[in-house]
Amino acid sequence: MKSTSLDRRAFLQRTALGTLALGTYSISSLAGAEQGKRIGIIGLDTSHSVAFTKVLNAADAKPEYRGYRVVAAYPHGSHDIETSVKRIPGYVEEVKKRNVEIVESIEVLLTKVDVVLLETNDGRRHLEQARQVLQAGKRVFIDKPIAASLADAMALFNLAAQHKIPVFSASSLRYIQGLDQVNKKEVVGADTFSPATLEKTHPDLFWYGVHGVEMLFAAMGTGCREVVRVHTEGTDVVVGTWADGRVGTFRGTRTGKNGYGGTVYTEGGAVVLGPYGGYEPLLREIIGYFETGVSPVAATETLEIFAFMEAADESKRRGGKTVSIESVLGKAKTAG
């Protein structure tokens, strides 16, 4: 046991986590979830990791979570996004309090778990991290953004197809209150809004605007044909025209009080979206996916969401000109 403790201490010091109190690791904690229901987390650089763990590992966890528990976590995570990296030590301590074992590699993690929450905040790392999970034959939920480029998102879905393991990726805003009241067959248009904080390592809307864009597609469905974007320092407005003539808009804000919501226009009237109901609606969908292997969001829809955002970036580069979804998908295929 002494050598194990020394190895663990050395690991924490090497990964700049040595300033943390080591705490007590209980190997028996892995018995907290029955075989087949052991969840591993990759990436303790986002609040989502802690939020999911709190819900699933609660002493009174709801029956709808079917006995799934987080038993192990690999903390890294972003390497060079300061706002994410600095969260890791604190979040390590948070999940340790809930009987989660911290491991030194994804390879080790995969020997201890049945399914994976890929929570790394940095979308640039998702393709390679997901590759290891898929090669191990395990189902994986990939938190937003699924990738930091449309080409990588395509490559990731192609990889999942090769391994015959559908992956699931979504923003929790897909399940904002009000969307469950919408009959998609009656939707004639929609406007959504969310914060759109920028991060230099990711295309503009991939980092945070994805939340509002996902709401838009959850309401409108697929079939967007072209996109035009108006950009200022504090605001983005992106207008999409669907192939059937419907119009959907996303407003991303960087000034004023943050908020999430929108309006869906239907044949029977307008439906107001909000307030945001937290992570549990998404978590229920994740557990359903882990149980069945069926993603509640088709790969084609996730790819179109990211094509919409990439087209918005291209429109910005062209000074607000209209950009077709087909053109950015074609360019991404060539790049891949």
Secondary structure as UniProt FT lines:
FT   HELIX           2..14
FT   TURN            15..16
FT   TURN            18..19
FT   HELIX           27..32
FT   TURN            35..36
FT   STRAND          38..42
FT   HELIX           47..56
FT   TURN            59..60
FT   HELIX           63..65
FT   TURN            66..67
FT   STRAND          69..74
FT   HELIX           82..85
FT   TURN            86..87
FT   HELIX           88..96
FT   TURN            97..99
FT   STRAND          101..102
FT   HELIX           106..112
FT   STRAND          115..118
FT   HELIX           123..125
FT   HELIX           126..135
FT   TURN            136..137
FT   STRAND          139..142
FT   HELIX           150..162
FT   TURN            163..164
FT   STRAND          168..169
FT   HELIX           172..175
FT   TURN            177..178
FT   HELIX           179..181
FT   HELIX           184..186
FT   STRAND          187..195
FT   TURN            200..201
FT   HELIX           204..207
FT   TURN            208..209
FT   HELIX           210..220
FT   STRAND          224..231
FT   STRAND          235..242
FT   TURN            243..244
FT   STRAND          247..253
FT   STRAND          261..266
FT   TURN            267..268
FT   STRAND          269..273
FT   HELIX           280..292
FT   HELIX           299..317
FT   TURN            318..319
FT   STRAND          323..324
FT   HELIX           325..335
//
